[in-house]
Amino acid sequence: MNIDPSIVLGAIVLLLILVVAGISFYLFNRLEEIKQLKAANEKFIRSFNDLDEQARLIVKTDLELNKAQEELEKRLQGLNTLQKFSRELSKTLDAKEVFQKINPAMLTDLGFSRGIVLSYDEHKALRPRMNIGFPDDRLVNIISQINRDEHFKTALKDGHTFSSINSSKQTKEKIIQLFATEHFILTPIPAQNNMDGMLFVGNRYTSPAVTEGDEELISILANQIGQSLENTQLFEQVFRSSQMLESKVKERTKELESALEKVKLISKQKSEFISSVSHELRTPLTSIKGYASILIAGKIGEVPPAVKERLAKINTHSDNLVKMINDLLDIARIESGRAEMKYLAQSIKPLIDNIADLLTPQLKDRDLNLQVDLPDNLPDVCIDRNHVERIFINLVGNALKFTPAKGTITIAAQPNSDTDTITFSIADTGIGIPEDDLEKLFEEFYRVDNEINQSVKGTGLGLSLVKQITEAHGGNVWVTSKVGTGTTFFFTLPTSMEAATKSSAKKET
Ligand code: ADP
């Protein structure tokens, strides 16, 4: 069978077309697959890159974390060291000790191997106070260079901290050259209004660089040193002024003691003088009085009345003078402790009644009323009766003198069990005493300048005697008064032997 070749050809062509189409289809499919694979591959590479990036980030973060942790640990250790240092500083009030506490171990704990503290002395000269790791000649050179560098000193005074991480290249090089230290911090030690000095710390070039944390720590350290120095200065000031005060007090006490001795001596001499003069006066006075009496009595012959009258005046004046001399003698004797006091426990009432009786005629004459106002069960007083009588006579006598007619004089008493004393008061409704005169009233011969005193004679010794007798009994005397209203004198007397002899014991010491 003959097959038409065109058919065969057609078949072959068709077959070929089919094969080509099949191959094309296959190839097309493969190509699609390759494309997909490529896309998947690219995606994979992208994810891989992402992962790689993340891994790098993690490593970087980890490194940074480690670094931060290291820094944190360093800071913690630094703070710990500062805390210990602060505790040590609080134990001292001596500037030298403050500097001694900055030692190599402490610097090492803060991460430094070298350090210098410079501070100003009282002449404003910069002095080395602490030096770790610097030879002496370099230290001298450092101080002289800093002294010369005004710009540098001003910056420090303004509170600027220089460090190898914050300084300009030029400054950094200058400091490195000066201290021969590559990693450094130089900070001022602040004082209240100024700068006390400066603190330098550093490491040689092989060590790790300083950090901002280090700067902070060293600034805190410098502040602590400044604060401590201020405390020591304050303490020194207080200590010095208290010592000065103490020595001044001692000096003044000595002066006062010697002044007191002098006063005692003068007072003794005064008493002795009064005593001897009074004795000398008493004898001729007694003779004068005696002769006057003989003449008045007409024992030598009849004397005319006019002469008699003069003689009577001589007699009265002599009596007054004798009384004055006796008072003076008593004051001098009691003041010098030479008067013998016979203290006896007794009731005061009979003594006061006796005085009232004694003064009754005068009270009547002057139309005055005397009230005795003593509480029941008044304790006994421990007194020398004769002397205490004179207190009452003088005070009631004065009240009589200075109270106008129809007035009242009141004697009252108030026991004080806590001091074993009785406070007596003698009050009148008289002319009163001006305030300015009150404090001088108990001085010898002091008399207030008033109308009554101009006409009535007096010595100004009565109150002085009252004071001496009261004090000899361990008591006090004081007065309150209002002009035109009246005066009250108060005095205390003892109710026990111990209270009575209080002042004699004082005199003996
Ligand atoms: P003299 O009575 O002899 O003057 P005193 O020492 O007893 O001396 O008294 C001193 C002065 O105190 C008196 O001169 C008088 O001025 C004043 N004085 C004393 N007691 C009273 C009184 N009760 N009222 C007013 N003045 C008084």
Residues whose N, C-alpha, C, O or C-beta is under 5 A from the ligand:
A	BS01	ADP	N398 A399 F402 G430 G432 I433 L441 Y446 R447 V448 G458 T459 G460 L461 G462 L463 S464 T487
